[in-house]
Each structure stands twice: as C-alpha cells, then as structure tokens.
Amino acid sequence: MPDVADIAHIPGEKGWPIVGHTFTQLRDPHAFTRRMVETYGKVYRVHSFGGWNVALIGAEANELVLFNKDKIFSSEQGWGPVLDQLFPRGLMLMDFDHHRIDRRALSIAFKPGPMRHYAGALNSGIAREVAKWDGTMLFQPAIKQLTLDLAADSFLGIPWGPEADKINEAFVDMVQASVAPVRKPLPFTKMKKGVDGRAFMVDFLTRETNRRRAEGGGQDMFSQFATATREDGSLLPVDQVVDHMSFLMMAAHDTITSSATSMIHKLAQYPEWQEKMREEIFAVTGGPDGSGTPRNLEYDDLGKLELTEMVFKETLRSIPPVPSMPRRALKTFEFGGYRIPAGQHVGINIHYTHHSEEYWDDPFAFDPMRFTPELVKARHKYAWVPFGGGAHMCLGLHFAYMQIKVLMTHLLQRYRIVESEGYDPEWQAWPIPQPKDGLKIELKTL
C-alpha cells in the first residue's frame, strides 16, 4: 500500500482517529459524497474502513475505471477484501485474461436457447406466487423470497421444497456475512454462519456439478455452467464452476431484489407511469384471459416492452442497486490533474453520477423519457452505469431485464400498486439499497 505521504497532494479528510469517516459514510453515504465533491472536487481522498481511499467522481472517471483501457485497475483486489471469504473467485473477482476466458465460457448460459428456457421458468414461478399477493403487504421480503425460489428453479434446476429451503438458508447466511462488521468467523457471529453456509453450498454444488456432467446437463443455468468449455475445449475445473455459480446467485439475488423493490416504489409514487406500463403490457400480451388469469410474457415479446424498459432504466438511475464500485490501482496514473500511485485503493460513485446536473436535467425528478434513443445517444456513455461497464459489464444484465419484465407483466395484469398518502420510507443506502421497513404497499385487484 502507498504511504499517506504519496497521496498527501490530493485534497481530503482523515476524520476521527482510527475509524476515520467510516461511520459518517455508513450513516448517509450520498450526503457525504455530495459534501466531499462540493468541498474538494471530483478527486478526493478519505480515510475509512481501515485505510485511505481515493474517490474518482463523474462519467469520465467511470469510463477510465470501468473501460480500463490501459489495464490500470484490478477488480479482484478492489472487491476482494469484502467478498473473498464467502464468494471467492467469482467472475467479478477476476482480472484480464483469466476473466476474459472464464467469461466467454460462462456466456453460454445466456444464449437464446437457455434464455428461452429461463423465460418459461420465470413465467410459471412468478405467476404462481404473484397470484397469492393480494391486499396489504411488505414487498421487499416477499420479492426477496421469490427471487431465492426462482434461483432454485431457473439457476439450479431443482424443485421448490425442503432441499431448496436449505440452499436458500445457507445462501442468505452467506450474503448477510459478506457485509458483517466482524470479519473473522468467530462463534455466534454472522461471519461464522456465512462461512458454514459456504461450506454447505460448496459441498452441494460440487456433488451436483459432477452429477450433471455425468448425466449430460440440462437447460438450467447451473447445468450450462457445469458443462461450459473454454476456448481449448476443456471443461472448467469443478471448484471454479462452484465459485462462479455461488457468486452469480449472490449478485443476481441482491441486485434484483433491490431493483424490483425500487421499481414498485416508483410505480406507486407515480401511478401515471404504472398505467402507461399496464397499457403496454396489455397490448403486448393481450391482457388476462377469459377467466381473468394474466397471460405470460413470451420470450420473443420481451423487446416489445419498450416503455417498461425505460421505466426500469430510470429506476436504476434513481436508485442504482450497486451505488459505488471499488478498484485497486496496479499502476501509477493521472486523473483530474492528480497523480495517483500504484497500489492505491480507488472507487467510483455511481449514485452521485446518476444524480449529477452535469449529465441530467432535474436529476432528482423521476422521468423515464430520459431513455429515449435520441437522449441516450446524446449523453455521455458512462453517465448511466448500473450494470458496470467495459470487460466487467454485468454478464446477467439481459436476464435481469427479463426477470423484471416478467414480474411486471404478471403484477400489472392483476393489481394496481398503491402506497398510503404521504408514505415516505427510509432507505438503507449501502451496500445494497433497500427500504428499512420492507416497503408497505397495497395491491388492489383490477
């Protein structure tokens, strides 16, 4: 690590002794970032979470870090301190050639054939659960459970039941431990439960990988990973299949839960957009059948929900599920007039850029029309990066769009989404945005 003297020329703050600005950032990370940018500019240093970090702010910073043309930044060394005990060697924790080779092998799981299979699984699973949602409910825990159950079906190809429940329990323990303040697996800590959950998942996924290879695989995502081959025709090692599958389930589960919850909140806040989406969904699907049962969204019709996609994109701009991204510099580089040494931990702030007047008119307003093709083309390519960018662009982004579109198709053919007048839930901003009260909504049958 560089000495603090190596970054002393960069403006910033140390904060309190030992803890620095850790608790200030945790309390309100968005307000903290705004204050730092207003005080110091788009490059600043801050002492938090046990060390010095250099923040690089704005679309130009996003492009430098995410596109990573000169291979300056390591994703592995940026995310590793947070994730490597529980989700090691996931695709996001790989760099350069190793990342490229494995990403190409895993991309088979997102080809049209498997995606068509997932669409069928999502339609049946979502339809079954959404039919039970009626009246007043807490949406966030409901969608969290549904997302886990869908992962058991679409990702792992196992039926809902006791086995899926055990996997879900282990998986939840791993996710909770990834952001636990105690980083050692001491007895009775979240980290201990997470490490035990990982041991269970590794054992299960190892056995399943070997079984699926012997039986020739299947259409679910796990089977696609288990039988994926590299450029030379070799299968991925079993332990790497296990790590990739475990990581992908974590990434998909948390981000989809967050973004679906955010979108439901926005549709309740702005019922005019809910009605426009409903009209589009009815036009594409034909609306509920004669018995009032919502029709499925067919795979070939996904692209027709253009307005729904724009609403989703504006939701991700307003509440990005990954508000910031860490990296570590492997080489000394310059940005914004400052020299930043090799070894330095750096980070970009997606939420701030998504709300910057430099790139967005009235950035705190909700306006899906920002995402017309003309406005998208005129805007800086890295002003909107909820899925990252460059070589590490989210591998499952099309799956995310599909899951959200299928969910909205079944919800809006059945219900009108309503929140109490004046309701303004408090949100946990970091590490993954979510309403602290679970998001109280009412689903009124149409």
Residue pairs with C-beta under 8 A, 6 or more apart in sequence:
1 51
1 343
1 344
1 345
2 52
2 341
2 342
2 343
2 344
4 52
6 341
6 344
7 45
7 52
7 54
7 340
7 341
7 344
9 338
9 339
10 43
10 44
10 45
10 54
10 338
10 340
11 39
11 40
11 41
11 43
11 44
11 45
12 36
12 40
12 44
12 45
12 46
12 47
12 54
13 21
13 36
13 45
13 46
13 47
14 20
14 21
14 47
15 21
15 22
15 24
15 46
15 47
15 48
16 23
19 48
20 46
20 47
20 48
20 49
21 32
21 46
21 47
21 48
22 48
22 49
22 50
24 32
24 48
25 32
25 46
25 48
25 430
26 430
28 429
29 323
29 324
29 351
29 429
29 430
30 323
30 351
30 352
30 355
30 429
33 55
33 57
33 349
33 351
33 352
34 352
36 44
36 46
36 55
37 44
37 57
37 352
41 336
42 56
42 57
42 58
42 61
42 336
43 54
43 55
43 56
43 57
43 61
43 335
43 336
43 337
43 338
44 54
44 55
44 57
45 52
45 53
45 54
45 55
46 52
46 53
46 55
47 53
51 345
52 344
52 345
53 326
53 345
53 346
53 347
54 340
54 344
54 345
54 346
54 347
55 346
55 347
55 348
55 349
56 64
56 65
56 335
56 336
56 346
56 347
56 348
57 348
57 349
57 352
57 353
58 353
58 356
58 358
59 353
59 358
59 359
59 380
59 381
59 382
59 383
60 380
60 382
61 335
61 336
61 348
62 348
62 350
62 353
62 382
62 383
62 385
62 389
63 380
63 381
63 382
63 389
64 72
64 335
65 73
65 325
65 327
65 346
65 348
66 325
66 348
66 382
66 385
66 388
66 389
66 390
66 392
66 393
67 382
67 389
67 390
68 390
68 391
70 331
70 333
71 96
71 330
71 331
72 329
72 330
72 331
72 333
73 327
73 328
73 329
73 330
73 346
74 95
74 327
74 328
74 329
74 330
75 92
75 93
75 94
75 95
75 99
75 327
75 392
76 93
76 94
76 95
77 327
77 328
77 330
78 325
78 326
78 327
78 328
78 345
78 346
78 347
79 92
79 93
79 326
80 93
82 178
82 179
82 326
83 90
83 92
83 93
83 178
83 247
84 93
85 177
85 183
85 185
85 191
85 194
85 195
85 198
86 174
86 177
86 178
86 194
86 195
86 197
86 198
87 93
87 174
87 178
87 198
87 243
87 246
87 247
87 250
88 243
89 240
89 243
89 244
89 247
90 243
90 244
90 246
90 247
90 248
90 250
90 251
91 99
91 102
91 103
91 106
91 244
91 247
91 248
91 395
92 247
92 251
92 392
93 247
94 102
94 103
99 391
99 392
100 391
101 230
101 231
102 230
102 236
102 240
102 244
103 391
103 395
104 230
104 231
105 228
105 229
105 230
105 236
106 225
106 228
106 244
106 395
107 395
108 114
108 224
108 228
109 221
109 224
109 225
109 228
110 395
110 396
110 398
110 399
113 219
114 219
114 221
114 224
115 299
115 398
115 399
115 402
116 299
117 219
117 220
118 154
118 221
118 399
118 402
119 297
119 298
119 299
119 302
119 402
119 406
120 299
121 150
121 153
121 154
121 220
122 150
122 154
122 402
122 403
122 406
122 407
123 296
123 297
123 406
123 410
125 146
125 149
125 150
125 153
125 154
126 146
126 150
126 406
126 407
126 410
127 294
127 296
127 410
129 146
129 149
130 294
130 407
130 410
130 411
130 414
131 414
133 142
133 411
133 415
133 443
134 415
134 443
134 445
135 442
135 443
136 440
136 441
136 442
137 440
137 441
137 442
137 443
138 437
138 438
138 439
138 440
138 441
139 261
139 264
139 438
139 439
139 440
139 441
140 257
140 261
140 434
140 435
140 438
140 439
141 438
143 257
143 260
143 261
143 264
143 407
144 253
144 257
145 168
147 252
147 253
147 256
147 257
147 260
148 168
148 171
148 172
148 253
149 160
149 164
149 168
150 403
151 171
151 249
151 252
151 253
152 158
152 159
152 160
152 164
152 167
152 168
153 159
153 160
153 220
154 220
154 221
155 220
155 221
155 222
155 245
155 248
155 249
155 252
156 164
156 167
156 208
156 220
156 221
156 222
157 218
157 219
157 220
157 221
157 222
157 223
158 164
158 167
166 200
167 200
167 201
167 204
169 197
170 196
170 197
170 198
170 200
170 201
171 197
171 201
171 249
171 250
171 253
172 197
173 190
173 193
173 194
173 196
173 197
174 194
174 197
174 198
174 201
174 246
174 250
175 194
175 250
175 253
175 254
176 190
176 193
176 194
177 190
177 191
177 193
177 194
177 195
177 197
178 194
178 250
179 431
180 189
180 190
180 191
180 194
182 189
182 190
182 191
183 191
184 191
185 191
185 192
185 194
185 195
185 196
186 192
198 246
201 242
201 246
202 242
202 246
205 222
205 241
205 242
205 245
205 246
206 238
206 239
206 242
208 222
208 226
209 222
209 226
209 238
209 241
209 242
210 238
212 218
212 222
212 223
212 226
212 227
213 226
213 227
213 235
216 227
217 223
217 224
217 226
217 227
221 245
221 248
222 245
225 236
225 241
225 244
225 245
226 241
227 235
228 235
228 236
228 241
229 235
229 236
230 236
236 244
248 395
248 396
251 394
251 396
252 396
252 399
252 400
254 321
254 432
255 321
255 322
255 400
255 432
256 400
256 403
256 404
257 432
257 434
258 319
258 321
258 432
258 433
258 434
259 312
259 315
259 316
259 319
259 321
259 386
259 400
259 404
260 403
260 404
260 407
261 434
261 435
261 439
262 315
262 316
262 318
262 319
262 321
262 433
263 311
263 312
263 315
263 404
263 408
264 411
264 417
264 439
264 441
265 419
265 425
265 435
265 439
265 441
266 273
266 311
266 314
266 315
266 318
266 366
267 273
267 274
267 277
267 311
267 417
268 274
268 417
268 418
268 419
268 441
269 366
269 419
270 366
271 416
271 417
271 418
273 311
273 366
273 368
274 412
274 416
274 417
276 307
277 307
277 308
277 311
277 408
277 412
278 412
278 413
280 305
280 306
280 307
280 308
281 287
281 297
281 305
281 308
281 408
281 409
281 412
281 413
282 413
284 297
284 301
284 304
284 305
285 294
285 295
285 296
285 297
285 301
285 409
285 413
286 295
287 294
287 295
287 413
288 294
288 295
288 413
288 414
289 295
294 409
294 410
294 413
294 414
295 413
296 406
296 409
297 305
297 405
297 406
297 409
299 402
302 401
302 402
302 405
305 405
305 408
305 409
307 368
308 404
308 405
308 408
309 371
309 401
309 405
310 368
310 369
310 371
310 372
311 368
312 401
312 404
312 405
313 368
313 370
313 371
313 384
314 366
314 367
314 368
314 370
314 371
316 384
316 386
317 354
317 360
317 370
317 384
317 386
318 354
318 366
319 427
319 433
320 350
320 351
320 354
320 386
320 433
321 386
321 432
321 433
322 350
322 386
322 388
322 432
323 349
323 350
323 351
323 429
323 430
323 431
323 433
324 347
324 348
324 349
324 350
324 351
324 430
325 347
325 348
325 350
325 388
326 345
326 346
326 347
327 345
327 346
327 347
327 348
328 343
328 344
328 345
328 346
329 340
329 341
329 342
329 343
329 344
329 345
329 346
330 342
331 342
332 339
332 340
332 341
332 342
333 339
333 340
334 340
340 346
350 385
350 386
351 429
353 359
353 382
353 383
353 385
354 360
354 363
354 383
354 384
354 386
355 363
355 364
356 363
356 383
357 363
359 379
359 380
359 383
360 370
360 383
369 375
381 389
382 389
387 393
387 394
387 397
387 400
388 394
394 400
411 417
411 443
413 446
414 443
414 445
414 446
415 443
415 444
415 445
415 446
416 443
416 444
416 446
417 441
417 442
417 443
418 441
418 442
418 443
418 444
419 440
419 441
419 442
420 440
420 442
423 440
425 435
425 436
425 437
425 439
425 440
426 435
426 436
426 437
427 433
427 434
427 435
427 436
428 434
428 435
428 436
